[in-house]
Amino acid sequence: MMETMVEHVASVLGMAPDLVREVNLYKKGDTTLAGQYLEFCNVKEVLDSIKVHDAWVLLSKTQMTLPGSQSNFVNLEQHWV
């Protein structure tokens, strides 16, 4: 359900869904909705490290040119799921 909302927000704002997700990532020092203080959070660093991977680049291009097709690409490529 949240992914659907992210996709909708991105569409309304004319942004890439991944950019909406990235802007809303938790950061060190944030407090979660459950009230947990994040003394350590490296989500952004992990995301940045995978963005250079060929599959990420291809997925990003697919997302920009064929809306709605990214789910199919991910399902086909992620054999570990």
matplotlib code that plots the C-alpha trace (Angstrom):
import matplotlib.pyplot as plt

x = [0.0, 2.8, 4.5, 1.3, 1.1, 4.8, 4.1, 1.0, 2.9, 5.7, 3.3, 1.5, 4.8, 6.3, 9.2, 10.8, 9.5, 13.0, 13.7, 10.6, 11.8, 15.3, 14.1, 12.1, 14.8, 15.5, 18.8, 21.0, 19.3, 15.7, 13.0, 10.8, 7.0, 7.3, 9.5, 12.8, 15.7, 18.1, 21.5, 23.0, 21.4, 23.2, 20.3, 21.4, 25.0, 23.8, 21.5, 24.3, 26.6, 24.1, 23.2, 26.4, 25.4, 24.3, 21.0, 20.1, 21.1, 18.9, 16.0, 16.2, 16.2, 13.2, 11.4, 11.8, 10.7, 8.1, 6.0, 4.8, 7.3, 9.9, 8.1, 8.3, 12.0, 12.7, 10.7, 12.5, 16.0, 15.8, 16.2, 16.7, 13.1]
y = [0.0, 2.5, 1.8, 2.6, 5.9, 6.7, 6.0, 8.2, 11.1, 10.8, 10.9, 14.0, 15.8, 14.7, 13.0, 9.6, 7.3, 6.5, 10.2, 10.4, 7.4, 8.8, 12.2, 10.4, 8.0, 7.9, 9.7, 9.4, 11.4, 10.9, 9.4, 6.7, 6.8, 4.2, 6.7, 5.0, 7.4, 6.4, 6.8, 5.0, 4.9, 4.1, 3.6, 6.5, 5.2, 1.7, 3.1, 5.2, 2.2, 0.1, 3.0, 2.3, -1.3, -2.1, -3.5, -0.3, 1.9, -0.3, -0.2, 3.6, 3.9, 1.5, 3.4, 6.7, 5.4, 2.7, 3.7, 0.6, -1.8, -1.6, -4.2, -6.7, -6.0, -6.5, -9.7, -11.2, -10.2, -11.0, -14.8, -14.8, -13.5]
z = [0.0, 0.8, -2.5, -4.3, -2.4, -3.2, -6.9, -6.8, -5.1, -7.6, -10.5, -9.1, -8.5, -11.8, -10.0, -10.3, -7.6, -6.5, -5.8, -3.7, -1.7, -1.4, -0.1, 2.6, 3.9, 7.6, 8.6, 11.6, 14.4, 13.1, 15.3, 13.8, 14.0, 16.8, 18.7, 18.2, 18.0, 15.2, 16.7, 13.7, 10.2, 7.0, 4.6, 2.3, 2.2, 1.2, -1.5, -2.9, -3.0, -5.1, -7.5, -9.5, -10.1, -13.7, -12.7, -10.8, -13.8, -16.1, -13.7, -13.4, -17.2, -17.4, -14.8, -16.6, -20.0, -19.2, -16.2, -14.3, -15.9, -13.0, -11.0, -13.8, -14.3, -10.6, -10.4, -13.4, -12.3, -8.5, -8.5, -4.7, -4.0]

ax = plt.figure().add_subplot(projection="3d")
ax.plot(x, y, z, "-o")
ax.set_aspect("equal")
plt.show()
